[in-house]
Amino acid sequence: MSGIKSILISAILLSIAFIALFTIVLDFSRFFGLYSFYSLYPSYIINRINVILTAALVWLAGKDSLSRADNSLMKLVFALMCIAEAFFLFAKK
């Protein structure tokens, strides 16, 4: 794996972890009645970003995945997940 690719993968993983932590805080803030700050609760939009970043991580893995068939199947699954998340996002409006 090249140096730039490993840095990019690390950055994506850190972004996914940060966004996941942020959405956990947002979800738990609803227990304490703090969601009245938001005119549009942002958690469902932010969760979609995590799915897109995960799909980018799968596409970036390329030759470094376990096997060629595994990589192809994961690319297909994550592409379908991104399409499904887009439909969920647009259905909310």
QUISUL-V337981 format. One record per helix or strand of 3 or more residues. SS is the DSSP state (alpha for helix, beta for strand). FROM is the first residue (numbers start at 1). LEN is the number of residues. If there is no record, write none. Layout:
# QUISUL-V337981
((SS:FROM:LEN) (SS:FROM:LEN))
This chain:
# QUISUL-V337981
((alpha:3:30) (alpha:34:4) (alpha:43:22) (alpha:68:24))
